[in-house]
Amino acid sequence: MKHIPVLLFLAAATICSTAAQAQTGTVRGFVYEEDSGEPVIYTNAYLEGTSRGASTDLDGFFTISQVPVGNYTLAVTFLGYDTLRQDVTVSAGKIENLKLFLSKSSVQMQEVEISAERQERLTNVTMAVSRATPKDIKQIPTIGGTADLAQYMQILPGVIFTGDQGGQLFIRGGSPVQNLVLMDGAVLYNPFHSIGLFSVFDTDIIRSADVYTAGFGAQYGGRVSSVMDITIKDGNKRRHTGKIGATTFQANALIEGPLLKQTNDGEGSISYLLSAKHSYLDESSKLFYNYINEDGLPFSFTDLFGKLSFNAENGSKVSVFGFNFRDQVRFQQLSSIDWNAYGGGAKFMVTLPGSPILVSGRLSATNYDINLFEERQAVPLPGELEEEGTSGNFLPPRSSEISNFNFGLDFKIFNGDDEFSYGLEVTSFSTEFSFFNPNGRRLEQVGSNSELGVYGAYKVKRDRLILDLGLRIQNYSSIKVIRPEPRIGAKYIVTDKFRLKASGGRYSQNLIAANSDRDVVNLFAGFLIAPENHPNTLTLDINRNRIYDRANAPADADPILSQEFTVETGFARGVDFTFKYEAGKYYIWAVYSLSKIDRWDGVQSYNPIFDRRHNVNLVMAYKFGKNNDWEVNGRWNYGSGFPFTQNQGFYLQETFADGVNTDITQTNSNDVAIQYAGLNQGRLPDYHRLDLTVKKVFVFGPHSTLETIVSVTNAYDRQNIFYVDRLTGDRVDQLPLLPSAGIIFSF
């Protein structure tokens, strides 16, 4: 009974939409590239001589509804393509379905009369959203000879990157576990490799990467910081094509093509896409970079991805995909880490004949497991080494595994300039976790959780005001909590070039990370579920202050010294300034971020290890040559120092091997223990680095090119600190001056 009001609301919305359609008509369809059959995203389709138009989405789909009956000319414009015009007749209560194909322009365009990006800015509330395509990603220096999403992400406003080796991304004051990462709707738990310069995604398989760093809509749930929504292209529907590349860092290959070829008149098709890349830096560095480490740089990874897409004549489609991503790192005498992610899923989109409703859905199952073995860097307690099964200065391995199942349905109705969407999402995941905090206390958990999220959102445009109103209801079964999460976005268009925007909402999650702020190299990202004894909060952390097992804690001990978890609160604030200019051969992008992050763990207030006050990125690119076949680009990054916990002193730690019978006058411990200063009260030195790249493209035919790339990382050889061994005092820096070269052959 409690769902009846919701059902009545949805029914009323559908009836109102149908009534409006009965007095007017609708023009909708898909826009594709003629050469590949891939959707043309974020382009503008409009009826000439009117103010009616719409932008295409990630599937190339557009809808222009409530069009008065009559004859029109539909125009589609996109930079680099010939303008397409097609006559359409709009009838009362009817939907005109179209499939349109854009051909590449033979004339180099310097300006475009209708800008899809500009149109979207005037019709959507895109608060703190960065959208990237392979073209955008390749505008920045290609470190290691290969353009990568990880390198692009480091430049975005509000994103903090912690370093070349073992680097992680922190967005708007949130930790990595608070970032939702989706690949064609499948949940990924670690999209970046340990070297910090590469993601698991081959740049050339990405259709679009939407990064929401604040104020994301009601269709997303289960995370509190950000959303990274990656859409993978379907594969060429017209011909077999591919790329083969090799650099001093890695090798990669991509092949795609039709199993059932798409024709110009828009018949159905079946296409495939296969991608593989493998890093051999751990071996090649012994030859090319032995001046850094004669044993080689300790990073290696392998990424495999495959996708099969079925496209119907009316634009409906189904795709299935699978992946396996692996990562290994071996830091000499410090730590070693292995993680493995695998899974698969399916997506579908259905256009219903005669109905204004667009239906889409996804189904996926993924698994991620990680193991870390590291040298002990914390103060042990008496008798603890034997009790916990450790030996010498090494802790037992930390391990974490999470298996995820996800299913979602989305419905969208267009009503003139307004848009109503609603849907549901079911998520189920299980975790196995084993962790030692800095004091050596073991925490183990095996758990499972299911989440149900339902949402509704309504976007309304009235003159110069655009409102995006949404509500998500999130149910967490493991802690028996239901969370209403209102979301709102607003935009006021002062002029075509000046707009005011604001957004806000309530967000929650039931997934906890297990990281130690005192790790010398922080690469372990474990996952566990919030326990039932914390039903009123979804922001828990591993208790760094725990020194007792709950069952063995002294009666007069503070409870916080025996709790597995602690409820932390935090406050992040900041401001970003962005400047971007692109015209002809020039591309300039400048970003400055000022931020401050405070946290309270129940005992003390502190700044987390990713609290960087100042962050600057400057990117410039210039194309030249007869056919713009040369390109030079560079990036300079500056960041103020991160917080860290200093050593205050050292002493020999007596292990009390014989318990109370130990004669301390006759023992001589060789175990060196550390006395720490206050948590994160120190600051590391500032970080800055210059990267440069030169590219040259050789054209052999209409579909055959060879791209040569020469790049240098850390061009002026800045000694940016990576870590200092707490016991020996030895300092290890981030990557020094690091030249690289590569070739990419496309066919």
C-alpha positions in Angstrom: 0.0 0.0 0.0 2.8 2.4 0.8 3.9 2.4 -2.9 0.5 3.4 -4.2 1.2 7.2 -4.1 4.4 6.7 -6.1 2.7 4.6 -8.7 -0.2 7.1 -9.0 2.4 9.9 -9.5 4.2 8.0 -12.3 0.9 7.1 -14.0 -0.2 10.7 -13.8 3.0 11.9 -15.3 2.8 9.4 -18.2 -0.9 10.4 -18.9 -0.1 14.1 -18.9 2.8 13.5 -21.3 0.6 11.4 -23.6 -2.1 14.1 -23.6 0.4 16.8 -24.6 1.7 14.5 -27.4 -1.8 14.0 -28.8 -2.1 17.7 -29.7 1.4 18.0 -31.2 4.1 15.6 -32.5 7.6 14.4 -31.7 10.8 14.1 -33.7 13.3 11.8 -32.3 16.2 9.6 -33.5 19.8 8.6 -33.5 22.8 10.3 -35.0 25.8 8.2 -36.1 29.1 8.6 -37.7 28.9 7.4 -41.3 32.4 5.9 -41.3 32.2 3.8 -38.1 28.5 3.7 -37.1 29.4 5.0 -33.6 26.9 7.4 -32.0 27.7 11.1 -32.3 27.4 12.4 -28.7 26.5 15.9 -27.5 25.8 17.2 -31.0 22.9 19.5 -31.7 19.7 18.6 -33.7 17.3 21.4 -34.3 14.4 22.4 -36.5 15.5 25.2 -38.8 13.5 28.4 -38.4 12.4 27.5 -34.9 13.8 27.6 -31.4 13.2 23.9 -31.0 16.2 21.6 -30.7 18.0 19.0 -28.5 21.4 17.6 -27.8 22.2 13.9 -28.4 23.1 11.8 -25.4 25.7 9.1 -25.0 23.8 6.8 -27.4 23.4 9.5 -30.0 19.7 9.8 -29.1 17.7 13.0 -29.2 14.1 13.9 -28.8 12.3 17.1 -29.8 8.8 16.9 -28.4 5.6 19.1 -28.5 6.3 20.2 -32.0 3.3 21.8 -33.7 2.0 19.9 -36.7 3.6 20.9 -40.0 6.6 20.4 -42.3 10.1 21.1 -41.1 13.8 20.8 -42.0 15.8 19.0 -39.3 19.5 20.1 -39.2 22.3 18.3 -37.4 25.6 20.1 -37.0 28.9 18.9 -35.5 32.4 20.3 -35.7 34.4 18.4 -38.3 31.3 16.9 -40.1 29.1 18.1 -42.9 25.9 19.6 -41.8 23.0 17.2 -42.4 19.5 18.4 -43.3 16.4 16.2 -43.7 12.8 17.1 -44.3 10.4 15.8 -41.7 6.6 15.9 -41.4 5.1 16.2 -37.9 1.6 14.8 -37.4 -0.6 15.1 -34.4 0.1 12.5 -31.7 2.7 10.8 -33.9 6.4 10.1 -33.3 8.7 10.5 -36.2 11.7 8.1 -35.8 14.9 8.9 -37.6 18.4 7.4 -38.1 20.9 10.0 -39.3 24.5 9.5 -40.5 27.1 12.3 -40.5 29.9 12.3 -42.9 33.3 13.9 -42.1 33.9 17.2 -43.7 36.6 17.6 -46.3 36.9 21.3 -45.4 38.8 22.3 -42.2 36.3 24.3 -40.2 37.6 27.2 -38.1 34.2 28.1 -36.6 30.8 26.4 -36.2 27.5 28.2 -36.2 25.8 25.9 -33.7 27.8 24.5 -30.9 26.5 21.4 -29.2 28.5 22.1 -26.0 27.1 25.6 -25.9 23.6 24.3 -26.5 24.0 21.8 -23.6 25.1 24.6 -21.3 21.9 26.5 -22.1 19.6 23.5 -21.5 21.2 21.3 -18.7 22.3 21.9 -15.1 25.9 20.6 -15.3 27.2 21.5 -11.9 30.8 20.4 -11.3 30.7 17.9 -14.3 33.8 17.3 -16.5 33.1 15.4 -19.7 36.0 13.9 -21.6 36.3 12.1 -24.9 39.5 10.4 -26.3 40.2 13.7 -28.1 40.2 15.6 -24.8 42.4 13.0 -23.1 45.0 13.2 -25.9 45.3 17.0 -25.5 47.6 16.6 -22.5 51.1 15.2 -22.5 51.2 11.5 -23.0 53.4 10.3 -20.2 55.1 7.1 -21.0 54.1 7.5 -24.7 50.4 6.7 -24.1 47.5 9.1 -23.4 45.5 7.9 -20.4 42.4 8.9 -18.4 44.4 8.8 -15.2 46.7 11.6 -16.5 43.6 13.6 -17.6 41.9 13.2 -14.2 44.8 14.7 -12.4 44.1 18.1 -14.0 40.4 18.4 -13.2 39.3 21.0 -10.6 38.9 19.5 -7.1 41.0 16.4 -7.8 44.1 15.8 -5.7 46.8 13.3 -7.0 49.2 12.0 -4.4 52.2 11.0 -6.7 53.7 9.2 -9.6 54.3 6.0 -7.7 51.5 4.6 -5.6 49.4 7.7 -6.5 45.7 7.8 -5.7 43.0 10.3 -6.6 41.0 12.2 -3.9 38.0 14.2 -5.1 36.5 17.2 -3.2 37.9 16.0 0.2 36.6 12.4 -0.2 38.7 9.2 -0.1 38.8 6.8 -3.0 36.2 4.5 -1.4 33.8 7.4 -1.6 34.1 7.6 -5.4 31.6 5.6 -7.5 33.3 4.3 -10.6 31.1 2.8 -13.4 32.1 1.2 -16.6 29.1 0.6 -18.8 27.1 0.4 -15.6 29.4 -2.1 -13.9 30.9 -1.1 -10.6 34.7 -0.9 -10.4 36.6 -0.7 -7.1 40.0 0.4 -8.3 40.3 2.0 -11.8 43.9 3.1 -11.4 47.2 1.2 -11.4 49.8 1.5 -8.7 52.2 3.5 -10.8 49.7 6.3 -10.7 50.1 7.3 -14.4 47.7 4.7 -16.0 44.1 3.6 -15.6 42.6 0.3 -16.5 40.9 1.9 -19.6 42.5 2.0 -23.0 41.8 5.6 -24.1 40.7 4.5 -27.6 37.8 2.3 -26.3 36.3 5.2 -24.3 33.2 6.9 -25.8 32.8 9.4 -22.9 34.0 9.8 -19.4 31.7 11.9 -17.2 33.2 12.9 -13.9 30.8 14.4 -11.3 32.9 16.1 -8.6 29.9 17.6 -6.8 26.1 17.7 -6.9 25.4 14.6 -8.9 21.8 13.7 -9.7 19.4 11.2 -8.1 20.2 8.5 -10.7 23.4 7.8 -8.8 23.6 6.5 -5.2 25.7 4.6 -2.8 28.6 7.1 -2.7 29.1 10.5 -1.0 32.0 12.1 -2.9 32.0 11.8 -6.7 30.9 9.7 -9.7 33.1 8.6 -12.6 30.7 7.3 -15.3 32.7 5.7 -18.2 30.9 4.7 -21.3 32.7 2.3 -23.7 32.1 2.5 -27.4 30.4 -0.4 -29.2 33.0 -1.1 -31.9 33.1 -0.1 -35.6 29.9 -1.2 -37.3 31.2 -0.6 -40.9 34.7 -2.1 -41.2 37.4 -3.9 -39.3 39.9 -1.5 -37.8 42.4 -1.4 -34.9 45.5 0.0 -33.3 48.8 -1.5 -32.3 51.2 0.4 -30.0 54.5 0.0 -28.2 56.3 2.3 -25.9 59.1 2.0 -23.4 56.5 1.5 -20.7 53.9 -0.8 -22.2 52.3 -2.4 -25.3 48.7 -2.3 -26.3 46.4 -3.6 -29.0 42.8 -2.8 -30.1 40.7 -4.5 -32.8 37.1 -3.8 -33.6 34.6 -4.4 -36.4 31.3 -5.8 -37.6 30.1 -9.3 -37.4 26.9 -8.1 -39.2 27.7 -4.9 -41.1 25.6 -1.8 -40.7 24.4 -0.2 -43.9 23.7 3.4 -44.7 19.9 3.0 -44.5 20.3 2.0 -40.8 19.7 -1.7 -40.8 20.6 -3.7 -37.7 24.2 -4.7 -36.9 26.4 -6.8 -34.7 29.9 -5.4 -33.7 32.8 -6.5 -31.5 35.6 -4.7 -29.7 38.7 -6.3 -28.1 41.4 -4.4 -26.1 44.6 -5.5 -24.4 47.5 -3.7 -22.8 50.4 -4.9 -20.8 53.1 -3.0 -18.9 56.7 -4.4 -19.0 58.2 -1.5 -17.1 59.6 -3.8 -14.5 61.8 -5.3 -17.2 62.3 -2.5 -19.7 63.3 -0.1 -16.9 66.4 -2.2 -16.3 67.6 -1.2 -19.8 66.2 2.3 -20.2 66.0 3.6 -16.6 68.7 1.7 -14.7 69.9 5.1 -13.3 66.8 5.1 -11.2 67.0 1.6 -9.8 69.3 -1.2 -11.1 66.6 -3.7 -10.1 64.0 -1.9 -12.3 60.9 0.0 -11.5 58.6 -2.4 -9.6 55.4 -1.9 -11.5 53.5 -4.2 -13.9 49.9 -4.6 -15.0 47.7 -6.3 -17.6 44.3 -5.1 -18.8 41.9 -7.1 -21.0 38.5 -6.0 -22.2 35.9 -7.3 -24.7 32.5 -6.2 -25.9 29.8 -7.5 -28.2 27.0 -5.1 -29.4 23.7 -6.0 -31.0 21.9 -3.0 -32.7 18.3 -3.1 -34.0 17.0 -1.2 -36.9 14.9 1.1 -34.7 17.9 2.1 -32.6 17.3 -0.3 -29.7 20.4 -2.2 -28.7 21.9 -4.7 -26.3 25.6 -5.1 -25.4 27.5 -7.6 -23.3 31.1 -7.2 -22.1 33.8 -8.8 -19.9 37.1 -7.7 -18.4 40.1 -8.7 -16.3 42.5 -6.1 -14.8 45.6 -7.1 -12.9 48.2 -5.1 -11.0 51.5 -5.9 -9.3 54.1 -3.8 -7.5 57.2 -4.9 -5.6 58.8 -2.2 -3.4 62.2 -3.5 -2.3 62.3 -4.4 1.4 59.1 -2.4 2.1 55.9 -3.9 0.7 54.4 -5.9 -2.2 50.9 -5.7 -3.5 48.7 -7.7 -5.9 45.2 -6.9 -7.0 42.9 -8.5 -9.5 39.6 -7.3 -10.9 37.3 -9.2 -13.2 33.7 -9.4 -14.2 31.1 -8.8 -16.9 27.8 -7.3 -17.6 25.2 -6.2 -20.1 23.4 -3.0 -21.1 20.3 -2.4 -23.1 18.3 0.5 -24.5 14.8 0.2 -25.9 12.8 2.7 -27.9 9.1 1.8 -27.7 7.1 2.3 -31.0 4.6 5.1 -30.5 5.6 5.8 -26.9 7.5 8.8 -25.6 9.2 6.7 -23.0 12.9 5.6 -23.4 13.8 2.5 -21.4 17.4 1.5 -20.5 18.9 -0.9 -18.1 22.1 -2.7 -17.0 23.2 -5.9 -15.3 26.7 -6.7 -14.0 28.7 -8.9 -11.7 32.3 -7.9 -10.6 34.9 -9.1 -8.2 38.0 -7.3 -6.7 40.6 -8.8 -4.4 43.8 -7.3 -3.1 46.7 -8.5 -0.9 49.4 -6.5 0.7 52.5 -7.7 2.5 54.5 -5.0 4.2 57.3 -4.3 6.7 56.2 -3.4 10.2 56.3 0.4 10.8 54.3 0.8 14.0 54.8 0.4 17.7 54.1 -3.2 18.8 52.5 -4.0 22.1 54.0 -6.4 24.7 53.6 -10.0 23.6 51.7 -9.0 20.5 54.1 -10.4 17.8 53.6 -13.9 19.1 49.9 -13.5 19.8 49.1 -12.4 16.2 51.4 -14.8 14.5 53.9 -12.4 13.1 57.7 -12.7 13.1 60.4 -10.1 13.0 59.5 -6.7 11.6 56.7 -7.9 9.3 53.0 -7.9 9.7 50.8 -10.7 8.3 49.3 -9.9 4.8 46.4 -7.6 4.6 43.7 -8.9 2.3 40.3 -7.8 1.0 37.8 -9.2 -1.5 34.5 -7.7 -2.6 32.0 -9.3 -5.0 29.3 -7.1 -6.5 26.0 -7.6 -8.3 24.2 -4.7 -9.8 20.9 -4.3 -11.7 19.2 -1.1 -12.8 16.3 0.1 -14.9 15.8 3.7 -16.0 12.8 5.4 -17.7 12.8 8.8 -19.4 9.9 10.8 -20.7 10.3 14.0 -22.7 7.7 16.8 -22.6 8.8 19.8 -24.6 11.8 21.3 -22.9 11.0 19.4 -19.7 12.2 15.9 -18.9 11.0 13.4 -16.4 13.1 10.3 -15.4 12.7 7.6 -12.8 14.1 4.2 -12.1 15.4 1.7 -9.6 18.7 0.1 -8.8 19.4 -3.1 -6.9 23.0 -3.7 -5.6 24.3 -6.7 -3.6 27.8 -7.2 -2.5 29.8 -9.4 -0.1 33.2 -8.8 1.5 36.0 -10.8 3.1 38.4 -8.7 5.0 41.6 -9.1 7.1 43.4 -6.1 8.4 46.0 -5.0 11.0 45.9 -1.5 12.4 49.1 0.4 13.1 49.1 -1.0 16.6 49.0 -4.6 15.3 45.4 -5.4 16.3 43.6 -7.7 14.0 40.3 -6.9 12.4 38.5 -9.5 10.4 35.0 -9.4 8.8 33.0 -11.5 6.4 29.7 -9.8 5.5 27.1 -9.2 2.9 24.8 -6.3 2.1 22.0 -5.5 -0.3 20.8 -2.0 -1.3 17.7 -0.9 -3.1 17.5 2.6 -4.5 14.5 4.2 -6.3 14.6 7.7 -7.7 12.6 10.3 -9.6 13.9 13.4 -11.2 12.3 16.3 -13.1 14.1 18.9 -15.2 12.0 22.0 -16.0 13.1 24.9 -18.1 11.2 28.2 -17.9 12.7 31.1 -19.8 16.1 31.6 -18.3 15.7 29.4 -15.3 16.4 25.7 -15.3 15.6 23.5 -12.3 16.7 19.9 -11.9 14.8 18.4 -8.9 15.3 14.8 -7.7 14.7 12.4 -4.9 16.4 9.1 -4.2 15.2 6.6 -1.5 18.1 4.4 -0.5 17.6 1.3 1.6 20.5 -0.4 3.3 19.5 -3.9 4.4 22.6 -4.8 6.5 22.1 -1.9 8.9 18.3 -1.6 8.5 18.4 2.0 7.4 16.3 3.8 4.8 17.7 7.1 3.7 15.7 9.8 1.8 18.2 11.8 -0.4 16.8 14.9 -2.0 18.9 16.4 -4.8 18.5 19.8 -6.5 20.3 21.7 -9.2 19.6 25.2 -10.5 20.9 27.4 -13.3 20.0 30.9 -14.2 21.1 32.1 -17.7 22.0 35.8 -17.3 23.4 35.9 -20.9 24.4 33.2 -23.4 28.0 33.5 -22.0 27.3 34.1 -18.3 25.3 31.7 -16.1 24.8 31.2 -12.4 24.6 27.6 -11.1 24.1 25.9 -7.7 23.5 22.4 -6.6 23.1 20.3 -3.4 21.8 17.2 -1.9 22.1 14.4 0.6 24.3 11.4 0.0 25.1 8.2 1.8 27.0 5.0 1.5 27.5 1.7 3.4 31.0 0.8 2.3 34.1 1.5 4.4 37.8 1.7 3.3 40.6 0.3 5.4 43.6 2.4 5.0 46.3 3.4 7.5 47.3 7.0 7.6 50.7 5.9 9.0 51.6 3.6 6.0 54.8 4.7 4.4 53.4 3.7 1.1 49.6 3.7 1.1 48.5 1.3 -1.7 46.1 -1.0 0.2 42.4 -0.2 -0.4 40.4 -2.8 1.4 36.6 -2.8 1.7 34.1 -3.9 4.4 30.5 -3.3 5.3 29.3 -1.0 8.1 28.4 -3.2 11.1 24.9 -3.4 12.6 25.9 -1.7 15.8 26.4 1.5 13.9 22.9 1.9 12.4 22.7 5.7 12.5 25.8 6.5 10.5 27.3 5.6 7.2 30.7 7.3 7.7 32.9 4.8 9.6 36.6 4.3 9.6 39.0 1.7 11.0 39.9 2.8 14.5 43.6 3.8 14.5 43.4 4.3 18.3 42.5 0.7 19.1 45.0 -1.2 21.3 42.9 -3.8 23.0 40.6 -6.6 21.8 37.1 -5.9 23.0 36.9 -9.1 25.1 40.3 -8.5 26.8 40.1 -4.7 27.4 40.5 -3.5 31.0 37.3 -2.6 32.7 38.5 1.0 33.2 39.8 1.5 29.6 38.2 4.1 27.4 35.9 2.3 25.0 37.5 4.0 22.0 40.7 1.9 22.7 38.8 -1.4 22.0 36.3 -0.5 19.3 37.0 -1.8 15.8 35.5 1.2 14.2 35.3 4.9 14.9 32.7 7.4 13.7 34.6 10.2 12.0 33.3 13.5 10.9 34.8 15.8 8.4 34.5 19.2 6.8 36.0 20.1 3.4 35.8 23.5 1.8 37.5 25.1 -1.1 37.3 27.1 -4.3 38.4 26.3 -7.9 39.3 28.7 -10.8 39.4 27.3 -14.3 40.4 28.9 -17.6 40.1 27.0 -20.9 40.8 28.3 -24.4 40.7 26.4 -27.7 40.9 27.9 -31.1 42.5 26.6 -34.3 46.0 25.3 -33.4 46.0 26.4 -29.8 44.7 24.8 -26.6 45.2 26.3 -23.1 43.8 24.9 -19.9 44.6 26.4 -16.4 43.2 25.2 -13.1 43.8 26.4 -9.6 42.3 24.8 -6.5 42.4 26.1 -2.9 41.0 23.6 -0.3 41.2 22.7 3.4 40.0 19.4 5.0 39.5 18.7 8.7 38.5 15.5 10.4 37.6 14.4 13.9 38.1 10.8 14.9 36.6 11.0 18.4 40.0 11.7 20.0 41.6 14.4 18.0 41.2 16.8 15.1 43.6 16.3 12.2 44.2 16.9 8.5 44.0 13.7 6.3 47.0 12.8 4.3 45.5 14.2 1.1 44.8 17.6 2.5 46.6 19.8 -0.1 46.1 23.5 0.3 47.2 24.7 -3.2 47.0 22.8 -6.5 47.9 24.3 -9.9 47.8 22.8 -13.3 48.8 24.5 -16.6 48.3 22.7 -19.9 49.2 24.0 -23.3 49.1 22.3 -26.8 50.1 23.6 -30.2 49.6 22.0 -33.6 51.6 22.9 -36.6 52.8 21.5 -40.0 51.2 21.4 -43.4 48.3 19.3 -42.2 48.6 19.9 -38.5 50.5 16.6 -38.3 52.9 17.9 -35.6 51.8 18.6 -32.0 53.7 19.9 -29.0 52.1 19.9 -25.6 53.1 20.4 -22.0 51.8 20.3 -18.4 53.2 21.9 -15.3 51.8 20.8 -11.9 52.4 22.4 -8.6 51.0 21.2 -5.2 51.7 22.3 -1.7 52.9 19.7 0.8 50.8 16.9 2.2 50.4 16.2 5.9 52.3 13.3 7.5 53.0 11.9 10.9 56.6 12.6 12.0 58.9 10.3 14.0 59.5 11.6 17.5 62.0 9.1 18.7 63.2 5.4 18.7 63.6 2.8 21.4 64.3 -0.9 21.8 61.0 -2.7 22.3 61.0 -5.6 24.8 58.7 -8.4 23.5 58.3 -10.1 26.9 58.8 -13.5 25.2 58.3 -15.4 28.6 55.4 -13.2 29.7 55.4 -12.2 33.4 58.5 -14.5 33.9 60.6 -12.4 31.5 63.7 -11.1 33.2 64.3 -7.7 31.6 67.7 -7.4 33.2 68.8 -10.5 31.1 67.2 -9.7 27.8 68.5 -7.6 25.0 65.8 -6.8 22.4 66.8 -6.0 18.8 63.4 -4.8 17.8 63.4 -1.0 17.1 60.1 0.7 17.9 59.0 4.2 16.9 57.6 6.9 19.1 55.3 9.0 16.8 54.6 12.7 17.0 51.0 14.1 16.7 48.9 12.6 13.9 49.7 14.4 10.6 51.2 17.4 12.2 54.1 17.6 9.8 54.0 18.8 6.1 56.0 17.3 3.3 57.9 19.6 0.8 56.0 21.2 -2.1 55.6 19.1 -5.3 56.0 20.4 -8.8 56.8 18.8 -12.2 56.9 19.6 -15.9 56.0 17.1 -18.6 56.5 17.6 -22.3 55.4 15.7 -25.4 56.1 15.9 -29.2 53.9 14.0 -31.6 54.2 13.4 -35.4 51.6 11.7 -37.5 52.4 10.0 -40.8 49.4 9.3 -43.1 49.7 6.3 -45.5 46.1 6.1 -46.6 42.5 7.0 -45.7 42.6 4.6 -42.8 46.3 4.0 -42.1 48.4 6.2 -39.9 51.5 6.0 -37.9 51.9 8.2 -34.8 55.3 8.7 -33.2 55.6 10.1 -29.7 58.5 11.3 -27.7 57.9 12.6 -24.2 59.8 13.5 -21.0 58.4 13.3 -17.5 59.8 15.7 -14.9 61.7 17.6 -17.5 63.8 19.7 -15.0 64.4 16.6 -12.7 62.6 17.9 -9.6 63.3 15.7 -6.5 59.7 15.2 -5.3 59.5 13.1 -2.2 57.9 9.6 -2.4 58.6 8.3 1.1 61.3 8.1 3.8 61.9 4.8 5.5 61.0 5.4 9.1 63.7 3.1 10.5 66.7 3.8 8.3 65.9 7.4 7.2 66.6 6.5 3.6 64.7 8.8 1.2 63.0 7.6 -2.0 61.7 10.2 -4.5 59.0 10.2 -7.1 60.0 9.6 -10.8 63.1 11.6 -11.8 63.7 12.9 -15.4 62.1 10.1 -17.4 62.2 10.2 -21.2 60.0 7.8 -23.2 59.1 7.0 -26.8 56.4 5.1 -28.6 54.7 4.4 -31.8 51.0 3.7 -32.6 49.9 2.2 -35.9 46.2 2.6 -36.8 44.5 0.7 -39.6 
